Amino acid sequence: MQSRSDGDLLAAWQGGDSSAFEELVNRYQAPLLRHARSLLGDRRGYEDAVQEALLKLAQQPPVLAQVGDPRAEEAQLASWLHRVTRNLCMDALRSEKRRKRREEEVADREVSTGGLHRVEENDTRDAVERSLHRLPADQREVLALRLFGERSYKEIAEITGKKIGTVGWLISVGLKALAGELEPLLKPRPVSARTSPSSDPQVGFLQGEVS
């Protein structure tokens, strides 16, 4: 059976169908978590931001302008959810900065013990996600939306408030930085008679996003 569109699910939820909202959560929670984590890192707050965004969806869902077109409905709702999530993350970052300033006023020096995580396995997706956290915040956000959220350049521009050209530049620079981070993982292996470098899923994961 064909899955219901976002517009159908919102209408069903507003009509009292709780399973419709659960379906929306299942559809959007993972990409929203990746987006929030790209902004807030591994702090617990990134999960709270997504939960609050979903709560806003439950309480006051957006009005979709192009009802009846599943692709347009998905683009509108996804952009709305990502914008709400981003705003909540920005609020959390500002709150944290204020807290840190207060702590620095009473502390002579604070030692940070964050450290960088080593890539533990030859799992490219996991390695990319870890390496993202070493990039500047603006590159990290657009790459997370592109690689994991599968958002278009236009959608990323709408979500972040950046121009499409800026989004493209950030993605290009970020991918080059990621390629450097992941170079040991992406080094060619001995090629057998049945294997070619282009068939390596690790290489394809990054190369497929450069377009």
ABEGO torsion letter per residue (X at the ends): XBBBBAAAAAAAAAAGBAAAAAAAAAAAAAAAAAAAAAAAEABAAAAAAAAAAAAAAAABBBBBABBGBAAAAAAAAAAAAAAAAAAAAAAAAAAAAAAAAAAAAABABBBBAAEBBBBABBBAAAAAAAAAAABBAAAAAAAAAAAAAGBBAAAAAAAAGBBAAAAAAAAAAAAAAAAAAAAAAABBBBBBAABBAAABAAAAAAAAAAX
